[in-house]
């Protein structure tokens, strides 16, 4: 079973033989930032997760997992969406067809034939908590970013295929498309970027 992000970060740091202080100095961070990240007390932004991954030379095939755990996705969800069998099914046109998370949601809304208000209703059912249509409108228009938990709920609501969810979650966090593509390809071998227009 995958460890949560704080355990992953510590394991990668220990592989390099560095102390928390050495890692913090190398990345121009306060020691407490690394200490609190490793103890699970500190939220890690996508940018900081990438700093850690680059400095600790985390292999590309392990970066998607590292970033998803950093975003707060549960280890069992990460294991499921990074299953190579799913990723190999997630083939589409070409690497030029990259989409933003809001474009992916807009296309899936269109495929379902739903209005933003209908998505808000369905998402409310998935979340067991009211989702206001204005929140959906801001996400679809790209005004608001999508948090990791809400990204999971939206993926269920609009039925984003399992093999595409890792890409959707990572793009929602603001990770670089090229790095996502390389990491998922390293895991799945034949992965192509998400084309939400495909069934």
URQUIVEN-V855814 format. One record per backbone hydrogen bond with DSSP energy under -0.5 kcal/mol. NH is the residue of the N-H (numbers start at 0). CO is the residue of the C=O. If there is no record, write none. Layout:
BEGIN
nh->NH co->CO
nh->NH co->CO
END
This chain:
BEGIN
nh->6 co->3
nh->7 co->3
nh->8 co->4
nh->9 co->5
nh->10 co->6
nh->11 co->7
nh->12 co->8
nh->13 co->9
nh->14 co->10
nh->15 co->11
nh->15 co->12
nh->16 co->12
nh->16 co->13
nh->17 co->12
nh->22 co->18
nh->23 co->19
nh->24 co->20
nh->25 co->21
nh->26 co->22
nh->27 co->24
nh->28 co->23
nh->32 co->29
nh->33 co->29
nh->34 co->30
nh->35 co->31
nh->36 co->32
nh->37 co->33
nh->38 co->34
nh->39 co->36
nh->40 co->35
nh->41 co->35
nh->43 co->69
nh->44 co->42
nh->48 co->44
nh->49 co->45
nh->50 co->46
nh->51 co->47
nh->52 co->48
nh->53 co->49
nh->54 co->50
nh->55 co->51
nh->56 co->53
nh->57 co->52
nh->61 co->58
nh->62 co->58
nh->62 co->59
nh->63 co->59
nh->65 co->61
nh->66 co->62
nh->67 co->63
nh->68 co->64
nh->69 co->65
nh->70 co->66
nh->71 co->68
nh->72 co->67
nh->76 co->73
nh->77 co->73
nh->78 co->74
nh->79 co->75
nh->80 co->76
nh->81 co->77
nh->82 co->79
nh->85 co->82
nh->86 co->82
nh->87 co->83
nh->88 co->84
nh->88 co->85
nh->89 co->85
nh->89 co->86
nh->90 co->88
nh->96 co->93
nh->97 co->95
nh->103 co->99
nh->104 co->100
nh->105 co->101
nh->106 co->102
nh->107 co->103
nh->108 co->104
nh->109 co->105
nh->110 co->106
nh->111 co->107
nh->112 co->108
nh->113 co->108
nh->118 co->114
nh->119 co->115
nh->120 co->116
nh->121 co->117
nh->122 co->118
nh->123 co->119
nh->124 co->120
nh->125 co->121
nh->126 co->122
nh->127 co->123
nh->128 co->123
nh->131 co->129
nh->134 co->131
nh->135 co->131
nh->136 co->132
nh->137 co->133
nh->138 co->134
nh->139 co->135
nh->140 co->136
nh->141 co->138
nh->142 co->137
nh->143 co->137
nh->145 co->171
nh->146 co->144
nh->150 co->146
nh->151 co->147
nh->152 co->148
nh->153 co->149
nh->154 co->150
nh->155 co->151
nh->156 co->152
nh->157 co->153
nh->158 co->155
nh->159 co->154
nh->163 co->160
nh->164 co->160
nh->164 co->161
nh->165 co->161
nh->167 co->163
nh->168 co->164
nh->169 co->165
nh->170 co->166
nh->171 co->167
nh->172 co->168
nh->173 co->169
nh->173 co->170
nh->174 co->169
nh->179 co->175
nh->180 co->176
nh->181 co->177
nh->182 co->178
nh->183 co->179
nh->184 co->180
nh->185 co->181
nh->186 co->182
nh->187 co->183
nh->188 co->184
nh->189 co->187
nh->191 co->89
nh->195 co->193
nh->197 co->194
END
